[in-house]
Amino acid sequence: MDAEPSPRAPPRLTEEDAAREPAALAGREQLEARLARLSADRRDAFRAAVRRCYVFAGKG
């Protein structure tokens, strides 16, 4: 029985590519608008949570 080829992961965008990608630009604009509506404490908590995600992702 032949093994099926494994699906390929989509290519990861570089920062430079993302700066030109319309969907990435729109997403960043939406995120920035939502962050602007948060209080400073909530914005700090969001950024701290994102940092924790990156730290834990690097340990896996």
N, C-alpha and C positions, 0 to 999 in steps of 0.2 A: 504494500500500500504506500503510495507516495504521500509525503508530508506536504501539507498546504504551506505556501509561503507565508511568513508572518507579515502582518500589515505594517507598513512603514509609518513611522511617526511623522507628523507634518514638520517641515523645516522650521527651526526657531528663527525669529526675526532678530536681527541685530538692532542696536539702538538707532543706527543710521537708517536702516530699512523701516523701522517703526515710525520714524519721523516723517516718512513719506507715505505711509499706509493710511488711506482714508478712514478705515474702520478703527485703527488704533488712535488716530487723531480725534475722532468723534468720541471714543470711549474716554480718552483722557480729558476732553472738554467736559463731559458729563461728570466724571469723577471730581474734577476741580470745582465745578459748580456745586456739587453736593457737599464737598468739604468746606466750601466757603460759607454754607448755611449752618455748619456745626459750631458749637461753642469751642473756645480754645481748649478746654479740658477734654472734650470729646474728640477733637481733632488729634490731640496728643495721644489719647488712648488708642485711636485707630492706627496711627503711625507706629506706636509701640507694638500693637498686635501684628502688624505687617512685618516688622522686624523679627518678632518671635517666629513667625512662619518661615522666614528665610533661614533663621538659625537652625530650626528643627529640620527643615528640608535638607540642609547641608550635612546633617548627622545621619541621615538614613541611608 
